[in-house]
Amino acid sequence: MAYFNNAFRKTFVMSAYVDPVPGTPTAASGALTSGQLSLYDAKTWAPLDVATPSKCQFIIASGAPYVNDKVGPFHGGYKESIKSKGINPKFISKVWGTAAHAAQNSILHIGTTPFTVGTADCCPTFLCGENYHLRVDVKGSPALRMLNHQAYQEVTAYTGCCPDGSVAPVAVDPALVMIDWAKGIYESVILTGRGPNGNYNSAPFIIPVVTVSAAASVAAGEVDALYYPPGTDAAVMTAGALAAQAATGQAGAVTAATWDTFASAFAAGDCAGLTLVGAYEETKFGDCTFQPSDFYGTEPLRLYASEVDLNGDPCEFTGICIVDECKGRKAEGLGETVARDFILSESYRQVNFATDLRIREITQGNDMLGTGAGQVDRTASYDRLFILHSIPRYNNPSGTFDNDQYLLEIAGPAGTLAAGALKNLKDDIDAVTAAVGNDCVDQAAQAGVPCAAASIVVAL
């Protein structure tokens, strides 16, 4: 005997949950407006009595987002409420929610920065007359889509000639090395899209920021100054200085400027560091030309760095610390995802989202997307509640035990899973399943651990 584990999926877009009130004739499913969702008795179509135990099936219904009920003189039913199949509360096997959260950039630190200050081996000594090489790798789908391979670049910092008459190598200001590395990264066609011809890319893979700290400040666990790429907005630098101050917990202020204004005042024990912030952004098109096949990225960029020798061997150098502050976190609950789920779900109801723009307008496909109630805003984030239930087949001569499974996805405004419409809906579903003695419902919730507030800010 085989087991068929596929689940048929249906998506609802909920803007408001209508608490089911038994005996209210005006609360019929046909009275639901776009974005409203409620529970109904599958036999009487009356609002479900959540408080009274019942083994009868119930229905989840929501108002349709379409303006007109008919397309032409004959093809109608567009404004009919969107309904689930009958749900037997004893056959609900899993209920779980996913809360929306924003993507977080990858952040990598090299040397002494607000995140690593006070850490051993994070204040290396750089000597005069040497070339220091740093290899930076950027991995992820954005790099692969642009280059057909992972992005990497080796940048070099030359520390200049040693003073006349010196016998032993002399230590130089580490800030000069970090700034040279930052310049090499910032001017890289591969990593940022910039180049010697002055071209500018508004969505680079990486934005580098240099940190400079005096020896006394490092001993106290503090940093002194941040240096951003030339042309950085003053508001961004102010926010970065405040973030660095908050990360170290220092009382003294952190200054911020662009590195073309840096003047070395090196003293023994001074430290510097380089922070690389993944800052790639996808290009998106508006709703009027949207196609479900349009690509949208969710994978965060992954950043790697290592000091290498002239031959590119990273094993020769272990004297500089390289620390991940955040390895990147993909966004959850994107409107882009919900839009595609809803379009697919509606196509099962024979309400197709046409690829031809004029046909789409005629068949009201445009009503699926937008900022109105019951529409999917592709720029918004959504909390989602999932309900997995089955409808058993008691007679199946094929020998396959394939109870039909149905996965219902209810997308609601971000934050309503914890307090609001989605939470109220889940509470009612839990009450119905508890009333019939179904204590086997898996209440697993999907959640991730976000990175703490960034110690370096590169955008507002």
MARLUM-79566 format. One line per 10 residues: number of its first residue (from 1); their letters; for each residue y negated, x negated, z negated of N, C-alpha, C. Coordinates in steps of 0.1 Angstrom, whole numbers. Each point is the difference from the previous one (the first is absolute). Example, Ala and Ser with C-alpha at 12.3 -4.5 7.8 and 13.67 -1.06 7.14 Angstrom:
2
1> as> 57/-132/-78/-12/9/0/-12/-9/0 | -11/4/7/-11/-9/0/-11/8/-8
This chain:
460
1> mayfnnafrk> 12/-9/0/-12/9/0/-12/-9/0 | -10/3/9/-12/-8/1/-11/7/-7 | -11/-7/-2/-12/5/-7/-12/-3/9 | -7/10/4/-11/-2/9/-13/1/-9 | -7/-12/-1/-10/-1/-10/-14/2/6 | -2/5/12/-13/2/6/-6/12/-7 | -14/0/-1/-7/11/-6/-10/5/10 | -1/13/4/-10/5/8/-13/0/-7 | -11/-4/6/-12/-2/-7/-11/10/4 | -7/5/-9/-11/9/2/-12/-4/-8
11> tfvmsayvdp> -12/0/6/-12/-5/-7/-10/11/-1 | -6/2/-12/-10/9/-3/-13/-8/-4 | -11/4/4/-13/-6/-4/-7/10/-9 | -2/-4/-13/-5/9/-10/-13/-4/-4 | -10/8/0/-13/-3/-6/-2/7/-13 | 7/11/-2/-1/8/-13/13/7/-3 | 4/-1/-12/13/7/-4/-4/14/-6 | 6/11/5/-3/13/-5/12/3/-10 | -4/1/-13/10/3/-10/7/14/3 | 13/0/1/6/13/3/-1/10/-12
21> vpgtptaasg> -5/12/3/-2/10/-10/8/12/4 | 11/3/-7/8/11/4/-8/14/0 | 3/9/9/-6/13/0/-14/0/6 | -4/-11/7/-13/-1/6/2/2/15 | -2/12/5/2/3/14/-9/-8/10 | -11/-4/-4/-9/-7/8/4/-15/2 | 10/-4/-7/4/-14/0/12/-2/9 | 2/9/10/11/-2/10/-3/-12/8 | 12/-6/5/-2/-12/8/-9/1/12 | -1/12/5/-9/1/12/-15/0/-4
31> altsgqlsly> -3/0/-13/-14/0/-5/-4/-15/-3 | 9/-9/1/-3/-14/-2/-10/-5/11 | -10/-7/-4/-9/-6/10/4/-14/2 | -6/-7/10/4/-13/3/-1/-10/-12 | 10/-7/-3/1/-9/-11/5/6/-13 | 0/13/-1/6/6/-12/15/0/0 | 6/-2/-11/15/-1/-1/4/8/-13 | 12/7/1/5/7/-12/15/2/2 | 6/6/-11/14/2/0/3/15/0 | 10/4/8/3/15/2/15/2/-2
41> daktwapldv> 3/12/-5/14/5/-1/6/2/14 | 11/-6/3/5/0/14/5/14/4 | 3/9/-9/4/14/3/-11/10/1 | -9/-1/-9/-11/10/0/-13/-5/6 | -1/-13/2/-13/-6/4/-11/2/-9 | 3/3/-12/-10/1/-11/-2/-13/-6 | -12/-3/-6/-2/-13/-7/11/-2/-10 | 5/-12/0/12/-4/-9/-4/1/-14 | 9/7/-8/-1/0/-14/6/-12/-6 | -8/-10/-2/4/-13/-5/6/1/-14
51> atpskcqfii> -6/8/-8/4/1/-14/14/7/-3 | 4/8/10/13/7/-2/11/-7/7 | 11/-3/-7/11/-7/6/6/9/11 | 3/-7/12/6/8/11/8/-10/9 | 11/4/4/9/-8/8/-3/3/15 | -10/9/3/-3/3/14/-8/-11/6 | 0/0/13/-7/-10/8/-15/3/-1 | -8/-11/2/-14/1/2/-5/-7/12 | -12/2/4/-6/-5/12/-13/-8/-4 | -2/-11/7/-13/-7/-1/-7/4/13
61> asgapyvndk> -13/5/-1/-7/4/12/-15/-5/-2 | -5/-3/12/-14/-5/0/-7/6/12 | -14/2/-1/-7/5/11/-1/-9/11 | 0/5/12/-1/-8/12/-14/-4/3 | -2/-12/6/-14/-5/2/-6/5/13 | 7/8/8/-5/4/13/-10/11/-1 | -10/-1/9/-11/10/0/4/13/7 | 7/-1/11/4/12/7/15/3/-1 | 3/13/-1/15/4/-1/6/-1/14 | -7/2/11/6/0/13/-6/-10/9
71> vgpfhggyke> 9/-5/9/-5/-9/11/3/8/12 | -10/5/7/2/9/11/3/14/-5 | 4/9/9/3/14/-4/13/3/-7 | 9/-9/1/14/2/-5/5/-9/-10 | -3/-13/1/6/-10/-9/-8/0/-13 | 6/6/-11/-7/1/-13/9/-5/-11 | -6/3/-12/7/-4/-13/-5/-13/-6 | -10/-6/6/-5/-13/-5/-5/1/-15 | -6/12/-4/-5/1/-13/10/5/-10 | 13/2/4/10/3/-9/2/-12/-10
81> sikskginpk> 2/4/-13/1/-11/-10/12/-9/3 | -2/-12/-4/11/-10/2/9/1/-12 | 13/2/3/10/2/-11/11/-9/0 | 6/-3/-12/12/-7/-1/12/10/2 | 12/-6/1/12/9/-1/2/4/-14 | 8/10/-3/3/4/-13/6/-11/-9 | -6/-2/-12/4/-11/-9/7/6/-12 | 12/-3/-1/8/4/-12/-3/-11/-11 | -6/4/-11/-4/-10/-10/12/-7/-6 | 12/5/2/12/-7/-5/4/-12/9
91> fiskvwgtaa> -5/1/13/3/-10/10/-11/-10/2 | -10/0/-8/-10/-11/1/6/-12/-7 | 0/-11/7/7/-12/-5/-10/-11/-4 | -12/1/6/-10/-11/-3/-14/5/2 | -9/-4/-10/-14/3/1/-7/-13/-4 | -9/-5/9/-7/-12/-4/-14/0/7 | -9/-8/-6/-13/-1/6/-4/-14/3 | -9/-2/9/-6/-13/3/-15/2/0 | -6/-8/-9/-15/0/-1/-6/-9/10 | -11/4/5/-8/-8/10/-6/-12/-7
101> haaqnsilhi> 0/-11/7/-8/-12/-5/-4/-8/13 | -11/-6/-2/-6/-8/11/7/-13/1 | -1/-6/12/6/-13/3/-8/-11/-8 | 7/-10/-3/-7/-12/-7/2/-12/8 | -10/-8/2/0/-12/8/8/-11/-7 | 6/-9/8/6/-12/-5/-11/-10/-4 | 2/-6/-12/-10/-10/-4/8/-12/-5 | -4/-12/6/6/-12/-3/-10/-10/-5 | 3/-7/-11/-9/-10/-6/5/-14/2 | -9/-9/3/3/-15/2/-10/-7/-9
111> gttpftvgta> 5/-7/-10/-8/-8/-9/-6/9/-11 | -12/-4/-5/-6/7/-11/-9/12/5 | 4/12/-4/-7/12/4/-1/9/-12 | -7/11/0/-1/9/-11/14/5/-5 | 10/0/9/13/4/-4/9/-11/-6 | -3/-13/4/9/-11/-4/-7/-9/-10 | -13/2/-3/-7/-10/-9/8/-1/-13 | 1/-13/-4/8/-2/-13/14/-3/3 | 5/2/12/14/-2/3/3/-15/4 | 11/-5/-5/3/-14/2/1/-3/15
121> dccptflcge> -4/-12/5/2/-5/14/-9/8/9 | -10/7/-5/-9/8/9/-13/-7/3 | -1/-13/-5/-13/-7/2/4/-14/6 | 4/0/12/5/-13/6/-12/-10/2 | 4/-13/1/-10/-10/3/1/-4/15 | -11/1/7/-1/-4/14/-7/-14/1 | 5/-9/8/-6/-13/1/-7/-2/13 | -10/-10/0/-8/-3/12/9/-6/10 | -4/1/13/7/-6/11/13/6/3 | 2/12/-3/13/7/2/-2/13/8
131> nyhlrvdvkg> 10/3/8/1/13/6/10/9/-8 | -4/12/-3/8/9/-8/3/12/9 | 12/3/2/4/11/9/6/12/-7 | -4/12/4/5/12/-6/5/9/11 | 12/4/-2/6/10/10/0/14/-6 | -5/9/8/-1/14/-4/8/9/9 | 9/8/-5/8/9/8/-4/14/-4 | -1/9/11/-2/14/-2/11/7/7 | 8/8/-8/12/7/5/-1/15/-2 | 5/7/10/0/15/-1/-2/5/14
141> spalrmlnhq> 2/13/1/-1/7/13/-13/-2/7 | -12/0/-7/-12/-2/7/-1/-13/8 | 5/-11/-6/1/-13/6/10/0/12 | 11/7/-2/10/0/11/-5/9/11 | -7/10/-2/-5/9/10/-11/-8/8 | -8/-8/-6/-10/-7/7/5/-12/7 | 9/-8/-6/3/-13/6/15/-1/5 | 8/10/-3/14/0/3/7/-11/-8 | -6/-5/-10/6/-9/-10/-8/0/-13 | 5/-5/-10/-8/-1/-13/-12/-9/2
151> ayqevtaytg> -11/2/-7/-12/-8/2/1/-11/-10 | -4/-12/5/-1/-12/-9/-11/-9/5 | -6/-8/-9/-10/-9/4/0/-11/-10 | -2/-13/5/-2/-11/-9/-14/-5/1 | -7/0/-12/-14/-5/0/0/-13/-8 | -10/-8/4/-2/-13/-6/-13/-2/-6 | 0/-7/-12/-13/-4/-7/0/-15/-1 | -11/-6/5/-1/-15/-1/-11/-2/-11 | 4/-9/-9/-9/-2/-12/-10/-11/2 | -1/-6/12/-11/-9/2/4/-15/-4
161> ccpdgsvapv> -9/-9/4/3/-14/-3/-2/-3/-14 | 7/-9/-5/-2/-4/-14/-13/-9/-2 | -5/0/-11/-13/-7/-3/2/-15/3 | -10/-7/5/1/-14/3/3/-7/-13 | 9/-10/1/3/-8/-11/11/5/-9 | 4/13/2/11/5/-9/13/-5/4 | 8/-3/-10/14/-6/3/10/12/-1 | 0/6/-12/9/12/-1/-7/12/6 | 9/9/5/-5/13/5/-8/8/-10 | -11/6/4/-9/7/-9/2/15/2
171> avdpalvmid> 0/7/-12/1/15/1/-12/6/6 | 2/10/8/-11/7/6/-1/15/-5 | -10/7/3/-2/13/-4/11/9/6 | 8/6/-8/11/9/6/-6/12/8 | -13/4/-4/-6/11/7/-2/-3/15 | -2/-13/3/-2/-3/14/13/2/8 | 11/-3/-6/13/2/7/3/15/1 | -3/7/-10/3/15/1/-9/7/10 | -13/-5/1/-9/6/9/4/-4/15 | 5/-12/2/4/-4/13/13/8/4
181> wakgiyesvi> 9/2/-10/11/8/4/-4/15/3 | -9/5/-8/-5/14/2/-7/1/13 | -8/-10/4/-6/0/13/10/0/12 | 10/-8/-2/11/-1/10/7/13/2 | 3/7/-11/6/13/0/-9/10/6 | -13/0/-4/-9/10/4/-3/-1/15 | 0/-12/5/-3/-2/14/12/0/9 | 12/4/-5/12/0/7/1/12/9 | 3/-2/13/2/11/9/12/8/-4 | 10/-6/-5/13/6/-4/-2/8/-13
191> ltgrgpngny> -6/-5/-10/0/6/-13/-12/10/-2 | -11/-2/7/-11/9/-2/-6/5/13 | 5/-5/11/-6/5/13/-13/-6/4 | -5/-10/-8/-13/-6/3/3/-12/9 | -10/-7/5/2/-11/8/-13/-8/2 | 1/-11/7/-12/-8/3/-10/7/9 | 4/10/7/-10/8/9/-8/10/-8 | 2/1/-13/-8/9/-8/5/14/-1 | 12/3/6/6/13/-1/3/4/-14 | -1/13/-3/2/4/-14/10/12/0
201> nsapfiipvv> 9/-1/-9/10/11/-2/-2/7/-13 | -2/13/1/-4/8/-12/13/3/-9 | 12/-3/6/12/3/-8/9/-13/0 | -4/-11/-7/7/-12/0/13/1/-9 | 9/-9/2/12/0/-8/-3/-4/-14 | -9/-10/-1/-3/-7/-13/-15/-1/-2 | -5/1/-12/-13/-4/-4/1/-10/-11 | -5/-12/2/1/-11/-11/-13/0/-9 | 2/-2/-12/-10/-1/-10/2/-13/-9 | -10/-8/-2/1/-12/-7/-5/2/-14
211> tvsaaasvaa> 6/-6/-10/-4/1/-14/-3/-15/-5 | -11/-1/-7/-4/-14/-5/-3/2/-15 | 6/-10/-8/-1/1/-14/-3/-14/-6 | -9/-1/-9/-2/-13/-7/11/-2/-10 | 2/-13/-4/11/-3/-9/-1/8/-13 | -12/1/-6/-2/7/-12/4/15/1 | -3/6/12/3/14/2/15/2/1 | 7/-9/7/14/0/1/7/-1/-13 | -5/-9/-9/5/-1/-13/-1/13/-8 | -10/8/3/-3/12/-7/7/12/7
221> gevdalyypp> 7/-2/11/7/10/7/-10/8/8 | -11/-6/5/-10/7/8/-2/-7/13 | -7/8/9/-4/-6/13/-15/2/2 | -6/-8/9/-14/0/1/-5/7/12 | 6/-2/12/-7/5/12/11/3/10 | -3/10/9/8/4/11/-8/-3/13 | 7/-5/10/-7/-2/13/8/7/11 | -8/9/6/6/9/11/-4/-5/14 | 7/5/10/-4/-4/14/-15/4/3 | -6/-8/8/-14/3/4/-1/14/6
231> gtdaavmtag> -10/7/-4/-2/14/6/6/11/-9 | 6/-4/-11/6/10/-8/-11/9/-7 | 2/12/-1/-10/9/-5/-2/-3/-15 | -13/1/-4/-4/-4/-14/7/10/-10 | 2/12/3/7/10/-9/14/-4/-2 | 7/-5/10/14/-5/-1/0/-12/-10 | -9/-9/2/0/-12/-9/-3/4/-14 | -9/9/-2/-3/5/-14/13/6/-6 | 7/8/8/12/7/-6/10/-11/-2 | 1/-10/8/10/-11/-2/-3/-8/-12
241> alaaqaatgq> -13/-3/-3/-3/-7/-12/3/8/-13 | -2/13/1/3/9/-12/16/1/-2 | 7/0/11/15/1/-1/5/-13/-5 | -5/-12/4/4/-12/-6/-3/-2/-14 | -12/5/-4/-3/0/-15/9/9/-8 | 4/11/6/9/9/-7/14/-6/-1 | 4/-7/10/13/-6/1/2/-11/-11 | -10/-8/-2/1/-11/-9/-4/5/-14 | -7/11/-1/-5/5/-13/-11/-8/-6 | -7/-8/8/-11/-9/-5/-13/8/-3
251> agavtaatwd> -7/-5/-9/-13/6/-3/-11/-4/10 | 1/-12/5/-10/-5/9/2/5/14 | -11/2/7/0/6/14/6/-10/10 | 6/5/10/5/-8/11/-10/2/12 | -4/-11/6/-9/1/11/8/2/13 | -6/5/11/6/1/13/-10/-3/11 | 5/-7/10/-9/-4/11/9/-3/12 | -5/-4/11/8/-4/11/1/-15/0 | 12/-4/6/3/-15/-1/-10/-9/8 | -7/6/9/-10/-9/7/-12/-4/-9
261> tfasafaagd> -1/6/-12/-10/-4/-9/5/-9/-11 | 13/-4/1/5/-8/-11/-5/-14/0 | -4/-5/-12/-4/-14/-2/8/-6/-11 | 7/-11/3/10/-6/-9/-8/-7/-12 | 5/3/-12/-5/-7/-12/12/-4/-8 | 9/-7/6/13/-3/-6/-1/-9/-12 | 8/4/-10/2/-9/-12/15/0/-3 | 5/-10/-6/14/-1/-3/5/12/-7 | 12/5/4/6/12/-6/-4/13/6 | -10/0/9/-3/13/7/11/4/9
271> cagltlvgay> 1/13/1/12/6/7/-6/10/11 | 9/3/9/-3/10/11/13/6/5 | -2/12/6/12/7/5/-4/8/12 | 10/5/7/-1/8/12/8/13/-1 | -6/11/2/7/13/-1/1/6/14 | 12/4/5/2/6/13/3/15/-3 | -8/8/6/2/15/-1/4/6/13 | 11/6/1/5/7/12/-9/12/2 | -6/1/12/-10/10/2/1/7/13 | 12/1/5/2/6/13/-1/15/0
281> eetkfgdctf> -6/6/10/-2/15/1/4/5/14 | 8/11/0/5/5/13/-11/8/7 | 0/-1/14/-8/9/8/6/14/1 | -8/10/-3/5/14/1/-9/8/9 | 7/10/6/-8/9/9/-2/14/-7 | -10/7/5/-3/13/-7/10/11/4 | -2/11/-7/10/11/2/0/6/14 | -11/-1/8/0/6/13/9/-7/10 | 2/-13/-2/9/-7/9/13/-5/-7 | 2/6/-12/12/-5/-8/13/4/7
291> qpsdfygtep> 10/-9/0/13/3/5/10/-4/-12 | 10/7/-2/10/-3/-11/6/-14/2 | 0/-4/13/7/-13/2/-10/-12/-2 | -12/3/-4/-10/-11/-3/6/-9/-11 | -2/-13/1/4/-9/-11/-9/1/-11 | 5/-1/-12/-8/-2/-12/8/-9/-10 | -7/-9/-5/6/-11/-8/0/4/-15 | 11/-3/-7/0/1/-14/4/-13/-7 | 5/-10/8/5/-12/-7/-12/-9/-3 | -1/-5/-13/-11/-9/-3/3/-14/5
301> lrlyasevdl> -11/-7/3/2/-14/4/5/-8/-11 | 9/-10/3/5/-9/-10/-6/-14/3 | -6/-6/-11/-6/-13/2/7/-11/-7 | 1/-11/7/7/-12/-5/-9/-12/3 | 0/-10/-9/-7/-12/2/7/-12/-6 | -1/-11/5/6/-13/-5/-8/-12/5 | -2/-9/-9/-6/-13/4/11/-8/7 | -3/-6/11/10/-7/8/-6/-14/3 | 9/-9/5/-4/-13/4/-3/1/15 | -3/-12/6/-4/-1/14/10/6/9
311> ngdpceftgi> 13/0/-4/11/5/8/3/15/-3 | -8/6/-9/3/14/-3/10/2/-10 | 4/-11/-8/11/1/-10/-6/5/-13 | 3/12/-5/-5/4/-13/6/-6/-12 | 11/-7/2/8/-5/-12/-6/-13/-6 | -10/-6/7/-6/-12/-5/-11/3/-10 | -4/12/-2/-11/4/-9/4/11/-9 | -2/-3/-13/3/10/-10/-11/0/-11 | -11/-6/3/-11/-2/-10/-10/11/0 | 1/10/9/-10/11/0/8/13/-2
321> civdeckgrk> -6/9/-9/6/12/-2/-3/11/10 | 9/8/4/-2/11/9/7/12/-6 | -9/10/-3/5/11/-8/-4/13/6 | 10/10/1/-3/13/5/-6/9/-11 | -11/5/2/-6/11/-9/6/13/3 | 1/3/13/6/13/5/7/-3/13 | 12/4/1/8/-2/12/-2/11/10 | -10/9/-3/-2/11/10/8/12/-4 | -6/12/2/7/12/-3/-3/10/11 | 10/6/6/-2/10/10/-6/13/-6
331> aeglgetvar> -7/7/8/-6/13/-4/11/10/0 | -2/10/-9/10/11/-1/-8/13/2 | 6/10/7/-6/13/1/-11/0/11 | 1/-8/10/-10/0/10/-1/13/8 | -12/4/4/-1/12/8/7/-2/13 | 0/-13/5/7/-3/13/15/4/-1 | 6/-3/-11/14/4/-2/2/15/-1 | -8/6/-8/1/15/-2/-3/7/13 | -9/-5/8/-3/7/13/12/0/9 | 7/-11/0/12/-1/9/11/9/-5
341> dfilsesyrq> 2/0/-14/10/8/-6/-3/15/3 | -12/4/-1/-4/14/2/2/4/15 | -4/-9/9/1/3/14/15/2/4 | 8/-9/-5/15/1/2/5/13/-6 | -4/3/-12/5/13/-6/-4/12/8 | -13/0/4/-4/12/8/7/1/13 | 3/-11/6/7/0/13/14/7/-1 | 6/-1/-12/13/7/-2/-3/16/0 | -12/4/-3/-4/14/0/-5/4/14 | 2/-9/10/-5/2/14/-15/1/0
351> vnfatdlrir> -7/-7/-9/-14/-1/1/-2/-15/3 | -1/-3/12/0/-14/5/-14/-6/0 | -1/-13/-3/-12/-7/0/-1/-7/14 | -6/6/10/0/-5/13/-6/-13/2 | 5/-9/9/-6/-13/2/-12/2/10 | 1/10/9/-12/3/8/-11/7/-8 | -12/-6/1/-10/4/-9/-5/15/2 | 0/4/13/-4/14/3/11/10/-5 | 13/-3/3/11/8/-5/-1/1/-15 | -3/-11/-7/0/-1/-14/-11/10/-5
361> eitqgndmlg> -12/0/6/-10/9/-4/4/14/2 | 6/3/11/4/14/3/11/5/-10 | 9/-9/-4/11/4/-9/-3/-2/-15 | -13/-3/-3/-5/-2/-13/6/-12/-8 | 5/-9/8/5/-12/-7/-11/-8/-7 | -13/2/4/-11/-7/-7/-1/6/-14 | 4/12/-2/-1/6/-14/8/-7/-10 | 10/-8/4/9/-7/-10/-8/-11/-6 | -10/-6/7/-7/-12/-6/-14/4/-3 | -6/-6/-10/-14/3/-4/-2/-1/-15
371> tgagqvdrta> -11/4/-4/-3/-1/-14/0/14/-7 | 3/10/7/1/14/-6/12/2/-8 | 1/11/-8/11/3/-8/12/2/9 | 11/-6/-4/13/1/7/1/-9/12 | -11/-7/3/1/-10/11/2/-14/-6 | 5/-9/9/3/-14/-5/-12/-8/4 | -6/-6/-10/-10/-10/2/6/-14/1 | 0/-6/12/6/-12/2/-6/-12/-8 | -12/2/-5/-7/-10/-7/2/1/-15 | 6/11/-4/2/3/-15/13/-5/-5
381> sydrlfilhs> 2/0/-13/13/-3/-6/6/13/-7 | 13/0/0/7/12/-5/10/-3/-10 | 1/7/-11/12/0/-9/10/9/7 | 13/-3/-3/10/9/7/11/3/-10 | 5/12/1/11/5/-8/12/3/9 | 11/-5/-3/12/2/9/11/8/-8 | 6/10/7/10/8/-6/12/0/9 | 11/-5/-5/12/-1/8/10/11/-5 | 4/9/9/9/11/-3/10/1/11 | 11/7/-3/11/2/10/3/15/1
391> iprynnpsgt> 6/3/12/5/13/3/15/-2/4 | 9/3/-9/14/-3/2/6/8/12 | 9/-6/7/8/7/10/14/3/-7 | 3/12/-2/13/3/-6/11/1/10 | -2/0/13/10/1/10/-4/-10/11 | 7/-11/1/-4/-10/10/13/-6/6 | 5/5/11/13/-4/5/0/-14/6 | -12/-7/0/0/-13/6/6/-11/-10 | 1/4/-13/5/-10/-9/-10/-9/-6 | -13/2/4/-11/-8/-5/-7/7/-11
401> fdndqyllei> -1/-6/-11/-7/7/-12/-14/-3/2 | -7/9/8/-14/-3/3/-9/12/-4 | 0/2/-14/-10/9/-5/-14/-4/6 | -6/10/6/-13/-3/6/-10/-4/-11 | -6/-11/1/-10/-5/-9/-14/2/6 | -10/4/-9/-13/1/5/-10/-7/-10 | -8/-8/6/-10/-8/-7/-14/6/2 | -5/6/-10/-14/6/1/-10/-10/-5 | -10/-3/8/-11/-9/-3/-12/8/-2 | -6/0/-11/-13/7/-3/-11/-10/-2
411> agpagtlaag> -9/-2/9/-11/-9/-1/-12/6/-6 | -6/-5/-10/-12/5/-7/-10/-11/-2 | -12/4/-4/-11/-10/-2/4/-11/-10 | -5/-12/2/4/-11/-9/-5/4/-14 | 8/-3/-9/-3/2/-14/6/13/-6 | 5/9/9/4/13/-5/15/0/-4 | 7/-11/2/14/-1/-5/-1/-3/-15 | -10/-6/-5/-1/-3/-15/-7/12/-7 | -9/6/7/-7/12/-6/-7/7/11 | 6/12/2/-6/8/11/11/8/7
421> alknlkddid> -3/3/13/9/9/8/14/-4/0 | 3/-13/4/14/-4/1/7/0/-13 | -7/-4/-11/6/1/-13/4/14/-4 | -9/10/3/3/13/-3/12/6/7 | 1/-4/13/11/4/8/13/-6/-5 | -1/-13/-4/13/-6/-5/4/6/-13 | -10/3/-9/3/7/-12/8/13/2 | -5/8/10/7/12/3/14/-2/6 | 1/-10/8/14/-3/6/9/-4/-12 | -5/-9/-9/8/-4/-11/4/12/-9
431> avtaavgndc> -9/9/-2/3/12/-8/10/9/6 | 0/1/14/10/8/7/14/-6/-1 | 1/-13/2/13/-7/-1/5/0/-14 | -9/-2/-10/5/0/-14/5/14/-4 | -6/11/5/3/13/-3/15/4/4 | 4/-6/11/14/3/4/10/-11/-4 | -4/-9/-9/9/-10/-6/3/-11/9 | -9/-3/10/2/-11/9/-6/-12/-7 | 8/-8/-7/-5/-12/-7/4/-12/7 | 4/1/13/4/-12/7/-10/-4/10
441> vdqaaqagvp> -12/5/-1/-11/-4/9/-5/-14/-3 | 0/-8/10/-4/-14/-1/-15/0/1 | -7/-5/-11/-14/1/-1/-6/-14/3 | 7/-8/8/-5/-14/3/-14/1/7 | -8/-9/-4/-14/-1/5/-2/-14/6 | -6/-1/12/-3/-12/6/-13/-6/-5 | 0/-12/-4/-13/-6/-5/1/-15/2 | -11/-6/1/-1/-14/1/-9/-6/-10 | 0/-12/-2/-9/-7/-10/-12/-6/8 | -12/6/-2/-11/-6/8/-5/-13/-6
451> caaasivval> -6/-8/9/-6/-12/-5/-13/3/-8 | -3/-9/-9/-12/2/-9/-12/-1/9 | -12/3/-6/-12/-1/8/-2/-14/5 | -4/-1/13/-1/-13/6/-10/-9/-6 | 3/-13/-1/-10/-9/-6/-10/-5/10 | 3/3/13/-10/-4/11/-1/13/9 | -13/3/2/-3/11/9/-6/-5/13 | 5/6/11/-5/-5/13/-6/12/8 | 2/12/-5/-6/12/7/-2/11/-10 | -9/9/3/-4/11/-9/7/13/6
